[in-house]
Amino acid sequence: MIHISNGSDRRILTSPAVHPCQAIAPATLLNSLIELAHTISDYRCRFFASNKQNVRHSIRQMGVLLVFLEEARNAHPALPDSVVLGFSELHLNFQKLQYLLEDCTREGARLCILMKSESVANQFRVLTRAISVALDVLPLDAIEVSVEVKEHVELVIRQARKSRFEVEPDDKAALSFVFSVLSLFEDGIVPDRSDLNRVVTYLGIRNWSECHKEVKFLESEIALESMKEEKREVGFLNSLMGFMCYCRCVLFDVVDSHPSDSRTGRSRSEVMLPNCLNPDDFRCPISLEFMVDPVTVSTGHTYDRSSILKWFRAGNKTCPKTGQKLPNTELVPNLALLKLIQQYCFENGIPIAESGRRTRDSGRAVSVSAGSLAAEGAIKMVATFLASRLETGTGEEEMDRNKAAYEVRVLSKTSAYNRSCLVEAGAIPHLLMLLSSSKRSSTQENSMAALLNLSKHPKSKAIIVENGGLEVVVGILNKGLNLQSRQHAAGTLFYLASIEEYRELIGETPEAIPGLITLIKDGTDRGKKNALVAIFGLLMDPENHSRVLVAEAIPVLVNLLESSSDREDLVVDSLAILETLAVKPEGTIAILYLRSALQSILEVLNSSSTSRASKENSVSLLLALCINGGADVVALLVKSPGLMGSLYSLLSEGTSRASKKASTLIRVIHTFFDRRPSGSTSPILPQEQFVHAW
């Protein structure tokens, strides 16, 4: 049989069909045509939110052609080349029609398809005419079918010529309501709920989860459009997303089902897919950071856009990985890899690759927008609505506030503009009150996750602290009703720690650092990640070094090195914290006091499966231990049989920083051998020669 792609990875209203091979056997081609015709006919049982009449006409036409094709197959004729050519043309157009019907029934794309009604109707018209042309030139006399069937085929041809396939009146009315609401959003006027209900009812959107699918689909379309040089549709798509976000928050009082895998809106198979890949493949070969805008050069290798552009601007015209001369500097966006990176980072709590070209707002004032006036108006109204619900609730007050907290959680995760509107609407004090008063684990989790997302906004940190939020967050970190709430609390402390004043406050809070260490020991992988980055941020305040040591962080971090070989990001972060602690003599003493520490670090460095980032941090850590520990530490290092091989490997394969560190450590070891007869135990390098960077 001819392979027919399901087209699941393509964008809507595109047709990646391939013309059948010229040498295909007639019987195989005919069977494939019949299979396609059956598939198209089966769409009569599916729900179509728009273009209903056009769909009915196309499916009815296909029913007639199916009878014709099956009778042609049963006749077992030796089909002439002219018939095979005609059937090949039909096969191409059948595939395109199947893709079009698939798009019209695609979950999450109903509003988008409605707004493209004119284009969809035109595609139905073009495909119907193309099928009629293929039938018109088909030599029916050369095919052994009944006269009645031939007459039906000729009727299909005549009807196709007369069919107009215009935008249907009901679709026009629904479109009018959408544009009317968008105009109200632009003018800052709250729309009537009845107008919103008319649209969502017409589209067959019956509950929160179906509305959420529309939002997620529009998000993906915006991301893809944003990758283009001409972002013609981005503004309009943002307006539609604002429309659906408003409907989701205002019209549906109950979150009927959380997105799959609890929070993400992805199926379990989609969530697990990135975990089967090597996270090292998500890092740019130049910067070793997770790529936020992966692009592929002509050699087929992928780099982060900013890194490869710097490479080109430096006068290099070669592929950094292969050294091969590039015929051109054209960069092709790697959208598939971008999706995997974003998915992996979100699932594993890695705040590195938020979005390819999204504005980041974690530590400074930024200029953000929603992409269109209508979207801005919609989000502002949603933020005001949710802040009011958080404060007062309605009916079942706790349930209503929980739902509002969940909406804030979902909305604030999407963009900097959404966070800005929610902060300005006063959502943070209400979330803190809800955290302090609620005894329900789901309410606490949703409120804490919402606060975590909002803490990325520059203004939010002061609001949290000024409203007593630090004590609330630390309390949940230690006594949260579930691990998810505790890990969100750790993430919130990470963002608060980006402010120098708050790093001091957090360090002075007795239960903060011990709570983070406990989470590293007992939490989920995401909880461990959040706690690690929070600790690293707190160590930017020198006063917190001793507090982290007193909290017995060293044994916990070393144990993490030994138990998390499959989580490279946790290993990298643990090494970074150990390196920061080792810069001070008391940190070095604490690390060396734990007998297994040095061996664990060496195992990371010498392992063939360890990422380059982990190796780089390992070398930096070992160098710091040598500087503060002197010849006694070097004497232990030289007993590691694979050390020198790993160091020389970094000289040629590591980053410039890793190469310098490895070179310095090699000199330290050589100096040790040169001094060994004298029995000197003094430091191998002066302290000031060590430059700490991470």
C-alpha positions as CSV (number, residue, x, y, z in Angstrom):
1,M,0.0,0.0,0.0
2,I,1.0,3.6,-0.5
3,H,2.1,5.2,2.8
4,I,-0.3,8.0,3.8
5,S,1.1,10.4,6.4
6,N,-1.2,11.3,9.2
7,G,0.1,14.9,9.0
8,S,0.0,15.2,12.8
9,D,3.1,17.3,13.0
10,R,2.1,19.8,10.3
11,R,0.5,23.2,10.7
12,I,-3.1,23.6,9.9
13,L,-4.2,24.3,6.3
14,T,-1.1,22.9,4.9
15,S,-0.9,19.8,2.6
16,P,2.3,17.9,2.6
17,A,0.9,15.2,0.3
18,V,3.4,13.6,-2.2
19,H,2.4,12.6,-5.7
20,P,2.3,8.8,-6.0
21,C,5.3,7.2,-7.8
22,Q,4.9,6.8,-11.5
23,A,5.8,3.2,-11.3
24,I,3.2,2.2,-8.8
25,A,1.1,-0.9,-9.5
26,P,-2.4,0.0,-10.6
27,A,-4.0,-2.4,-8.1
28,T,-2.0,-0.8,-5.2
29,L,-3.0,2.7,-6.3
30,L,-6.6,1.7,-6.5
31,N,-6.6,0.1,-3.1
32,S,-5.0,3.2,-1.6
33,L,-7.6,5.4,-3.3
34,I,-10.4,3.3,-1.8
35,E,-8.7,3.5,1.6
36,L,-8.5,7.3,1.4
37,A,-12.1,7.5,0.3
38,H,-13.3,5.4,3.2
39,T,-11.3,7.6,5.6
40,I,-12.8,10.8,4.2
41,S,-16.3,9.3,4.3
42,D,-15.9,8.4,8.0
43,Y,-15.6,12.1,8.7
44,R,-19.3,12.4,8.4
45,C,-19.6,11.3,12.0
46,R,-17.2,13.9,13.3
47,F,-18.1,17.3,14.7
48,F,-17.4,20.4,12.5
49,A,-17.5,23.7,14.3
50,S,-17.6,25.7,11.0
51,N,-17.9,25.1,7.2
52,K,-20.5,22.5,7.9
53,Q,-22.2,22.7,4.4
54,N,-18.9,22.6,2.6
55,V,-17.9,19.5,4.5
56,R,-21.2,17.8,3.9
57,H,-20.9,18.4,0.2
58,S,-17.4,17.1,0.0
59,I,-18.2,13.9,2.0
60,R,-21.3,13.3,-0.1
61,Q,-19.3,13.6,-3.2
62,M,-16.7,11.1,-1.8
63,G,-19.5,8.6,-1.1
64,V,-20.4,8.5,-4.8
65,L,-16.8,8.2,-5.8
66,L,-16.2,5.4,-3.3
67,V,-18.9,3.3,-5.1
68,F,-17.2,4.0,-8.4
69,L,-13.7,3.0,-7.2
70,E,-14.8,-0.2,-5.5
71,E,-16.7,-1.3,-8.6
72,A,-13.6,-0.5,-10.7
73,R,-11.5,-2.7,-8.4
74,N,-14.0,-5.6,-8.5
75,A,-13.9,-5.6,-12.3
76,H,-10.2,-6.6,-12.2
77,P,-9.4,-4.8,-15.5
78,A,-5.9,-4.2,-17.0
79,L,-6.1,-0.4,-16.6
80,P,-4.5,1.7,-19.4
81,D,-1.8,4.3,-18.5
82,S,-4.3,7.1,-19.0
83,V,-6.6,5.7,-16.3
84,V,-3.6,5.2,-13.9
85,L,-2.6,8.8,-14.5
86,G,-6.1,10.0,-13.7
87,F,-6.2,7.9,-10.5
88,S,-2.8,9.3,-9.5
89,E,-4.2,12.8,-9.7
90,L,-7.2,11.8,-7.7
91,H,-5.0,10.3,-5.1
92,L,-3.1,13.5,-4.6
93,N,-6.3,15.5,-4.2
94,F,-7.9,12.9,-1.9
95,Q,-4.9,13.3,0.4
96,K,-5.2,17.1,0.5
97,L,-9.0,16.8,1.2
98,Q,-8.2,14.4,4.1
99,Y,-5.8,16.9,5.6
100,L,-8.3,19.7,5.2
101,L,-11.0,17.6,7.0
102,E,-8.5,16.7,9.7
103,D,-7.8,20.4,10.3
104,C,-11.5,21.2,10.5
105,T,-12.0,18.7,13.2
106,R,-8.7,19.3,15.0
107,E,-9.1,19.7,18.8
108,G,-8.0,23.2,19.9
109,A,-8.0,24.7,16.4
110,R,-11.8,25.5,16.2
111,L,-11.6,29.2,16.7
112,C,-8.6,29.4,14.4
113,I,-10.4,27.5,11.6
114,L,-13.5,29.7,12.1
115,M,-11.4,32.8,11.7
116,K,-10.0,31.3,8.5
117,S,-13.4,30.4,7.1
118,E,-12.9,32.2,3.8
119,S,-9.5,30.4,3.2
120,V,-11.1,27.1,4.3
121,A,-14.0,27.5,1.9
122,N,-11.6,28.4,-0.9
123,Q,-9.6,25.2,-0.2
124,F,-12.8,23.1,-0.4
125,R,-13.7,24.8,-3.7
126,V,-10.2,24.3,-5.2
127,L,-10.0,20.7,-4.2
128,T,-13.5,19.9,-5.4
129,R,-12.7,21.5,-8.8
130,A,-9.4,19.6,-9.0
131,I,-11.2,16.3,-8.3
132,S,-13.8,17.1,-11.0
133,V,-11.0,18.0,-13.5
134,A,-9.3,14.7,-12.8
135,L,-12.6,12.8,-13.3
136,D,-13.4,14.8,-16.4
137,V,-10.2,13.7,-18.2
138,L,-10.5,10.2,-16.8
139,P,-11.5,7.8,-19.7
140,L,-14.6,6.3,-18.1
141,D,-15.2,4.1,-21.1
142,A,-11.9,2.3,-20.4
143,I,-13.1,1.3,-16.9
144,E,-15.5,-1.6,-16.5
145,V,-18.2,-0.1,-14.3
146,S,-22.0,0.1,-14.6
147,V,-23.7,2.8,-16.6
148,E,-25.5,4.0,-13.5
149,V,-22.2,4.5,-11.7
150,K,-20.8,6.4,-14.7
151,E,-23.8,8.7,-14.6
152,H,-23.2,9.3,-10.9
153,V,-19.6,10.3,-11.6
154,E,-20.7,12.6,-14.4
155,L,-23.2,14.2,-11.9
156,V,-20.4,14.8,-9.4
157,I,-18.4,16.6,-12.2
158,R,-21.3,18.8,-13.1
159,Q,-22.1,19.7,-9.4
160,A,-18.5,20.5,-8.7
161,R,-18.5,23.0,-11.5
162,K,-21.5,24.8,-10.1
163,S,-20.7,24.6,-6.3
164,R,-19.7,28.0,-4.9
165,F,-18.2,27.0,-1.5
166,E,-18.6,30.4,0.1
167,V,-18.4,31.4,3.8
168,E,-21.6,30.1,5.4
169,P,-24.1,32.5,7.0
170,D,-23.8,30.9,10.4
171,D,-20.0,31.2,10.2
172,K,-20.3,34.9,9.2
173,A,-22.5,35.6,12.3
174,A,-20.0,33.9,14.6
175,L,-17.2,35.8,13.1
176,S,-19.1,39.0,13.6
177,F,-19.4,38.3,17.3
178,V,-15.7,37.6,17.7
179,F,-14.7,40.8,15.9
180,S,-17.2,42.7,18.0
181,V,-15.7,41.4,21.3
182,L,-12.2,42.1,20.1
183,S,-13.2,45.7,19.4
184,L,-14.6,46.0,23.0
185,F,-11.3,44.6,24.3
186,E,-9.4,47.3,22.4
187,D,-11.6,50.0,23.9
188,G,-11.3,48.6,27.4
189,I,-15.0,47.7,27.6
190,V,-16.1,44.5,29.3
191,P,-18.0,42.4,26.8
192,D,-21.4,40.8,27.5
193,R,-21.2,37.2,28.6
194,S,-24.0,36.3,26.2
195,D,-21.8,37.3,23.3
196,L,-19.0,35.1,24.5
197,N,-21.4,32.2,25.2
198,R,-22.7,32.5,21.6
199,V,-19.2,32.0,20.2
200,V,-18.1,29.2,22.4
201,T,-21.4,27.4,22.1
202,Y,-21.2,27.7,18.3
203,L,-17.7,26.3,18.4
204,G,-18.8,23.3,20.5
205,I,-16.5,24.3,23.4
206,R,-18.4,22.9,26.4
207,N,-15.9,23.1,29.3
208,W,-12.7,24.6,30.7
209,S,-10.4,21.9,29.3
210,E,-11.7,22.3,25.7
211,C,-11.2,26.1,26.0
212,H,-7.7,25.5,27.4
213,K,-6.9,23.4,24.3
214,E,-7.8,26.4,22.2
215,V,-5.4,28.6,24.1
216,K,-2.6,26.1,23.9
217,F,-3.0,25.7,20.2
218,L,-2.9,29.4,19.7
219,E,0.2,29.6,21.8
220,S,1.9,27.1,19.5
221,E,0.8,29.0,16.4
222,I,2.1,32.3,17.8
223,A,5.5,30.6,18.6
224,L,5.8,29.3,15.0
225,E,4.7,32.6,13.5
226,S,7.2,34.5,15.6
227,M,10.0,32.5,14.1
228,K,9.3,34.0,10.7
229,E,10.8,37.2,9.4
230,E,7.4,38.6,8.5
231,K,5.3,38.1,11.6
232,R,2.0,39.1,9.8
233,E,-0.4,36.9,11.8
234,V,1.2,37.2,15.2
235,G,-0.9,40.2,16.3
236,F,-4.2,38.7,15.2
237,L,-3.3,35.3,16.8
238,N,-2.5,37.1,20.1
239,S,-5.9,38.8,19.9
240,L,-7.6,35.4,19.5
241,M,-5.6,34.0,22.4
242,G,-6.7,36.9,24.6
243,F,-10.3,36.2,23.6
244,M,-10.0,32.5,24.6
245,C,-8.1,33.3,27.8
246,Y,-10.9,35.6,28.8
247,C,-13.6,33.0,28.0
248,R,-11.7,30.3,29.9
249,C,-11.5,32.4,33.0
250,V,-14.9,34.1,33.0
251,L,-17.3,31.5,31.5
252,F,-16.2,28.3,33.1
253,D,-16.6,28.1,36.9
254,V,-15.1,24.6,37.2
255,V,-11.7,23.3,36.0
256,D,-13.2,20.0,34.8
257,S,-9.9,18.3,34.4
258,H,-6.3,19.4,34.8
259,P,-4.3,19.1,31.7
260,S,-2.6,15.7,31.2
261,D,0.2,14.8,33.5
262,S,-1.3,17.1,36.1
263,R,-0.2,20.5,34.8
264,T,1.2,20.6,31.4
265,G,-1.6,19.9,28.9
266,R,0.6,17.1,27.3
267,S,-0.1,13.5,27.0
268,R,2.1,11.1,29.0
269,S,3.9,9.9,26.0
270,E,4.8,13.5,25.0
271,V,6.1,14.2,28.5
272,M,8.3,11.1,28.6
273,L,9.8,11.6,25.1
274,P,12.4,14.2,26.0
275,N,13.5,12.1,29.0
276,C,14.6,9.4,26.6
277,L,17.0,11.9,24.9
278,N,20.4,13.1,26.1
279,P,20.0,16.6,27.7
280,D,23.5,17.4,26.5
281,D,22.0,17.5,23.0
282,F,19.9,20.5,24.0
283,R,23.0,22.5,24.8
284,C,24.7,24.8,22.3
285,P,28.1,23.3,21.3
286,I,29.6,26.8,21.5
287,S,28.2,28.2,24.8
288,L,27.2,24.8,26.5
289,E,24.0,26.5,27.6
290,F,20.5,25.2,26.8
291,M,19.6,26.7,23.4
292,V,16.7,29.2,23.5
293,D,16.7,29.7,19.7
294,P,18.2,26.7,18.0
295,V,19.2,27.1,14.4
296,T,20.8,24.7,11.9
297,V,23.7,25.6,9.6
298,S,24.4,24.1,6.2
299,T,26.5,21.2,7.7
300,G,23.4,20.0,9.6
301,H,24.7,21.0,13.0
302,T,22.6,23.1,15.4
303,Y,23.6,26.0,17.5
304,D,22.0,28.7,19.6
305,R,21.3,31.7,17.3
306,S,23.1,34.2,19.4
307,S,26.2,32.0,19.7
308,I,26.6,31.2,16.0
309,L,26.0,34.8,15.0
310,K,28.8,35.9,17.4
311,W,31.0,33.3,15.7
312,F,30.1,34.7,12.3
313,R,30.7,38.3,13.4
314,A,34.2,37.3,14.5
315,G,35.0,36.6,10.9
316,N,34.6,32.8,11.1
317,K,33.0,31.1,8.0
318,T,33.3,27.5,9.2
319,C,31.1,25.1,11.2
320,P,32.4,25.4,14.8
321,K,31.9,21.7,15.4
322,T,33.4,20.2,12.2
323,G,35.7,23.0,11.0
324,Q,34.1,22.5,7.6
325,K,33.9,25.7,5.5
326,L,30.3,26.8,5.1
327,P,29.0,27.6,1.6
328,N,26.7,30.2,3.2
329,T,25.7,31.6,6.6
330,E,22.0,30.8,6.2
331,L,20.4,29.8,9.5
332,V,17.3,27.5,9.5
333,P,15.2,27.5,12.7
334,N,15.1,24.1,14.3
335,L,11.5,24.2,15.6
336,A,11.3,20.5,16.5
337,L,14.4,20.8,18.7
338,L,13.1,24.0,20.2
339,K,9.8,22.3,21.2
340,L,11.8,19.4,22.9
341,I,14.1,21.8,24.8
342,Q,11.2,23.9,26.1
343,Q,9.3,20.7,27.0
344,Y,12.3,19.2,28.8
345,C,13.1,22.4,30.7
346,F,9.6,22.8,31.9
347,E,9.1,19.2,32.9
348,N,12.4,19.2,34.9
349,G,12.1,22.7,36.4
350,I,15.0,24.2,34.5
351,P,14.4,28.0,34.2
352,I,16.9,28.4,31.4
353,A,15.0,28.0,28.1
354,E,11.7,29.8,28.7
355,S,11.1,30.7,25.1
356,G,13.1,31.3,21.9
357,R,12.4,35.0,21.7
358,R,10.3,35.8,24.7
359,T,11.2,38.7,26.9
360,R,12.6,37.6,30.3
361,D,11.5,39.5,33.3
362,S,13.3,37.9,36.3
363,G,15.5,40.7,37.5
364,R,14.9,44.0,35.7
365,A,12.3,46.3,34.4
366,V,11.3,45.3,30.8
367,S,9.0,46.6,28.2
368,V,6.4,44.0,27.4
369,S,3.2,43.8,25.5
370,A,0.5,41.2,24.7
371,G,1.1,41.5,21.0
372,S,-2.1,43.4,20.1
373,L,-4.4,46.0,21.6
374,A,-7.2,43.5,21.9
375,A,-5.0,41.0,23.7
376,E,-3.8,43.7,26.1
377,G,-7.3,44.7,26.9
378,A,-8.5,41.1,27.4
379,I,-5.6,40.2,29.7
380,K,-6.1,43.4,31.8
381,M,-9.7,42.5,32.3
382,V,-8.9,38.9,33.1
383,A,-6.3,40.0,35.7
384,T,-8.8,42.4,37.4
385,F,-11.5,39.6,37.4
386,L,-9.1,37.1,38.9
387,A,-7.8,39.5,41.6
388,S,-11.4,40.2,42.6
389,R,-12.2,36.4,42.8
390,L,-9.1,35.8,44.9
391,E,-10.2,38.5,47.3
392,T,-13.9,37.7,47.7
393,G,-14.9,34.5,45.9
394,T,-18.5,33.7,45.1
395,G,-20.8,30.9,46.3
396,E,-18.4,28.1,47.3
397,E,-15.8,30.6,48.4
398,E,-12.8,28.2,48.9
399,M,-13.5,26.4,45.7
400,D,-13.9,29.7,43.8
401,R,-10.7,31.1,45.2
402,N,-8.9,27.8,44.4
403,K,-10.1,28.1,40.8
404,A,-9.0,31.7,40.6
405,A,-5.5,30.7,42.0
406,Y,-5.3,28.0,39.3
407,E,-6.2,30.5,36.6
408,V,-3.5,32.8,37.8
409,R,-1.1,29.9,37.9
410,V,-1.8,29.0,34.3
411,L,-2.0,32.6,33.0
412,S,1.1,33.8,34.7
413,K,3.2,31.0,33.3
414,T,2.6,32.2,29.7
415,S,4.2,35.6,29.4
416,A,5.8,38.6,31.0
417,Y,2.8,40.7,30.1
418,N,0.4,38.4,31.8
419,R,2.5,38.6,35.0
420,S,2.7,42.3,34.7
421,C,-1.1,42.7,34.5
422,L,-1.7,40.3,37.4
423,V,0.8,42.1,39.6
424,E,-0.7,45.5,38.8
425,A,-4.2,44.1,39.5
426,G,-3.1,43.3,43.1
427,A,-3.1,39.5,42.9
428,I,-0.1,39.0,45.1
429,P,-1.5,40.1,48.5
430,H,-4.6,38.0,47.9
431,L,-2.5,35.0,47.0
432,L,-0.5,35.4,50.2
433,M,-3.7,35.7,52.3
434,L,-5.0,32.5,50.6
435,L,-1.7,30.7,51.4
436,S,-1.9,31.7,55.0
437,S,-5.5,30.6,55.5
438,S,-6.1,27.6,53.3
439,K,-5.8,24.1,54.6
440,R,-6.5,22.4,51.3
441,S,-3.4,21.0,49.5
442,S,-4.7,21.8,46.1
443,T,-5.4,25.4,47.0
444,Q,-2.0,25.8,48.6
445,E,-0.3,24.3,45.6
446,N,-2.1,26.4,43.1
447,S,-1.5,29.6,45.1
448,M,2.2,28.8,45.6
449,A,2.7,28.0,42.0
450,A,1.0,31.2,41.0
451,L,3.2,33.2,43.4
452,L,6.3,31.5,42.0
453,N,5.3,32.6,38.4
454,L,4.6,36.1,39.5
455,S,7.9,36.4,41.5
456,K,9.6,36.5,38.1
457,H,8.2,40.0,37.6
458,P,10.6,42.8,38.8
459,K,8.0,44.6,40.9
460,S,6.7,41.5,42.6
461,K,9.6,40.8,44.9
462,A,9.1,44.0,46.9
463,I,5.3,43.4,47.1
464,I,5.9,39.8,48.4
465,V,8.3,40.9,51.1
466,E,6.4,44.0,52.1
467,N,3.3,42.0,52.6
468,G,5.0,39.4,54.9
469,G,5.4,36.9,52.1
470,L,8.9,35.8,53.0
471,E,7.6,34.2,56.2
472,V,4.7,32.6,54.4
473,V,7.0,31.2,51.7
474,V,9.5,29.8,54.1
475,G,6.7,28.3,56.2
476,I,5.4,26.4,53.1
477,L,8.9,25.4,52.2
478,N,9.2,23.5,55.5
479,K,5.6,22.5,56.2
480,G,3.8,22.6,52.9
481,L,0.9,20.2,52.5
482,N,2.6,18.4,49.6
483,L,6.0,18.3,47.9
484,Q,4.7,20.3,44.9
485,S,3.9,23.3,47.2
486,R,7.4,23.0,48.8
487,Q,9.2,22.9,45.5
488,H,7.2,26.0,44.3
489,A,8.2,27.8,47.5
490,A,11.9,27.0,46.8
491,G,11.5,28.4,43.3
492,T,10.0,31.6,44.7
493,L,13.0,32.0,47.1
494,F,15.3,31.7,44.1
495,Y,13.7,34.7,42.4
496,L,13.6,36.7,45.7
497,A,17.3,35.9,46.1
498,S,18.1,37.8,42.9
499,I,17.8,41.0,45.0
500,E,20.8,41.6,47.3
501,E,18.7,42.9,50.2
502,Y,16.4,39.9,50.1
503,R,19.3,37.5,50.0
504,E,20.3,38.8,53.4
505,L,16.7,38.5,54.7
506,I,16.4,35.0,53.5
507,G,19.7,34.0,55.0
508,E,18.7,35.5,58.3
509,T,15.5,33.6,58.4
510,P,16.4,30.6,60.5
511,E,14.3,27.9,58.7
512,A,15.0,29.1,55.1
513,I,18.4,27.5,54.2
514,P,17.8,24.3,56.3
515,G,14.4,23.9,54.5
516,L,16.1,24.1,51.1
517,I,18.7,21.5,52.1
518,T,16.0,19.2,53.3
519,L,14.2,19.6,50.0
520,I,17.4,18.7,48.1
521,K,17.6,15.6,50.2
522,D,13.9,14.5,50.1
523,G,12.2,16.4,47.3
524,T,11.2,15.5,43.7
525,D,13.7,16.1,41.0
526,R,12.1,19.4,40.2
527,G,12.1,20.3,43.9
528,K,15.8,19.5,44.1
529,K,16.4,21.6,41.1
530,N,14.6,24.6,42.6
531,A,16.3,24.2,45.9
532,L,19.7,24.0,44.3
533,V,19.4,27.2,42.3
534,A,17.9,29.0,45.3
535,I,21.0,28.0,47.4
536,F,23.3,29.1,44.6
537,G,21.6,32.5,44.5
538,L,21.8,32.9,48.3
539,L,25.6,32.2,48.2
540,M,26.0,35.4,46.3
541,D,25.8,36.9,49.8
542,P,29.1,35.9,51.6
543,E,27.3,35.7,55.0
544,N,25.3,32.8,53.7
545,H,28.3,30.6,53.1
546,S,28.7,29.6,56.7
547,R,24.9,29.2,57.1
548,V,24.9,26.7,54.2
549,L,27.8,24.8,55.8
550,V,26.1,24.7,59.2
551,A,22.9,23.3,57.5
552,E,25.1,20.3,56.5
553,A,24.8,20.9,52.8
554,I,28.0,19.2,51.8
555,P,26.9,15.5,52.5
556,V,23.6,16.2,50.8
557,L,25.3,17.6,47.7
558,V,27.8,14.9,47.5
559,N,25.1,12.2,47.8
560,L,23.3,14.0,45.0
561,L,26.4,13.6,42.8
562,E,26.4,9.9,43.5
563,S,22.7,9.3,43.1
564,S,21.7,11.6,40.2
565,S,23.9,10.4,37.3
566,D,20.8,10.4,35.1
567,R,20.0,14.0,35.9
568,E,22.9,16.0,34.5
569,D,21.4,19.3,35.5
570,L,21.3,18.3,39.1
571,V,24.9,17.2,38.9
572,V,26.0,20.5,37.3
573,D,24.2,22.6,39.9
574,S,25.6,20.5,42.8
575,L,29.1,20.9,41.5
576,A,28.5,24.7,41.1
577,I,27.5,25.1,44.7
578,L,30.4,22.9,46.0
579,E,32.8,25.0,43.9
580,T,31.4,28.2,45.4
581,L,31.7,26.9,48.9
582,A,35.3,25.6,48.2
583,V,36.5,29.1,47.3
584,K,36.7,29.7,51.1
585,P,39.0,27.7,53.3
586,E,36.2,26.6,55.6
587,G,34.3,25.3,52.6
588,T,37.3,23.3,51.4
589,I,37.8,21.8,54.9
590,A,34.1,20.7,55.0
591,I,34.3,19.1,51.6
592,L,37.5,17.2,52.3
593,Y,36.3,16.1,55.7
594,L,33.7,14.0,53.9
595,R,35.9,11.1,52.7
596,S,33.7,10.2,49.7
597,A,33.5,13.8,48.3
598,L,36.8,13.9,46.4
599,Q,36.2,10.4,44.9
600,S,32.7,11.4,43.8
601,I,34.0,14.6,42.1
602,L,36.7,12.6,40.3
603,E,34.2,10.0,39.1
604,V,32.1,12.8,37.5
605,L,35.2,14.2,35.8
606,N,36.4,10.8,34.5
607,S,33.1,9.4,33.4
608,S,32.7,9.1,29.6
609,S,28.9,9.8,30.0
610,T,29.3,13.1,31.9
611,S,28.5,16.3,30.1
612,R,31.1,19.0,29.3
613,A,29.4,21.4,31.7
614,S,29.8,18.9,34.6
615,K,33.4,18.2,33.6
616,E,34.1,22.0,33.6
617,N,32.6,22.5,37.0
618,S,34.5,19.5,38.3
619,V,37.8,20.9,37.2
620,S,37.0,24.3,38.7
621,L,36.0,22.6,42.0
622,L,39.2,20.5,42.1
623,L,41.3,23.5,41.4
624,A,39.7,25.4,44.3
625,L,40.3,22.4,46.6
626,C,44.0,22.4,45.6
627,I,44.4,26.1,46.2
628,N,43.0,25.9,49.7
629,G,44.1,22.4,50.6
630,G,47.6,22.5,49.3
631,A,49.9,19.6,48.4
632,D,47.9,17.2,50.5
633,V,45.0,17.5,48.2
634,V,47.2,17.2,45.1
635,A,48.7,14.1,46.5
636,L,45.3,12.5,46.6
637,L,44.5,13.6,43.1
638,V,47.5,12.1,41.5
639,K,46.3,8.7,42.7
640,S,43.4,8.9,40.3
641,P,44.5,6.9,37.2
642,G,42.2,8.6,34.7
643,L,42.6,12.2,35.9
644,M,45.3,13.3,33.5
645,G,43.6,11.8,30.5
646,S,40.4,13.7,31.4
647,L,42.3,17.0,31.9
648,Y,44.1,16.7,28.6
649,S,40.8,15.9,26.9
650,L,39.4,19.1,28.2
651,L,42.3,21.0,26.8
652,S,41.2,20.1,23.3
653,E,37.5,19.6,23.6
654,G,36.3,21.9,26.4
655,T,35.3,25.5,26.3
656,S,38.0,28.2,26.7
657,R,37.2,28.5,30.4
658,A,37.4,24.7,30.9
659,S,40.6,24.5,28.9
660,K,42.2,27.2,31.1
661,K,41.1,25.5,34.3
662,A,42.4,22.1,33.1
663,S,45.7,23.7,32.0
664,T,46.1,25.3,35.4
665,L,45.3,22.0,37.3
666,I,47.8,20.2,35.1
667,R,50.5,22.7,36.0
668,V,49.6,22.3,39.7
669,I,50.1,18.5,39.4
670,H,53.4,18.9,37.6
671,T,54.6,21.4,40.2
672,F,53.7,18.9,42.9
673,F,56.0,16.3,41.3
674,D,58.7,18.9,41.0
675,R,58.5,19.8,44.7
676,R,57.9,16.4,46.0
677,P,61.5,15.6,47.1
678,S,61.5,18.7,49.4
679,G,58.5,17.5,51.2
680,S,56.8,20.9,50.8
681,T,53.1,21.0,51.9
682,S,52.6,24.7,51.1
683,P,49.9,25.7,48.7
684,I,50.9,24.9,45.1
685,L,49.5,28.2,43.7
686,P,49.2,31.6,45.4
687,Q,45.6,32.3,46.4
688,E,45.2,35.4,44.1
689,Q,45.9,33.3,41.0
690,F,42.6,31.6,41.3
691,V,39.8,33.4,39.4
692,H,36.4,32.1,40.3
693,A,33.8,32.3,37.6
694,W,30.6,30.4,37.0
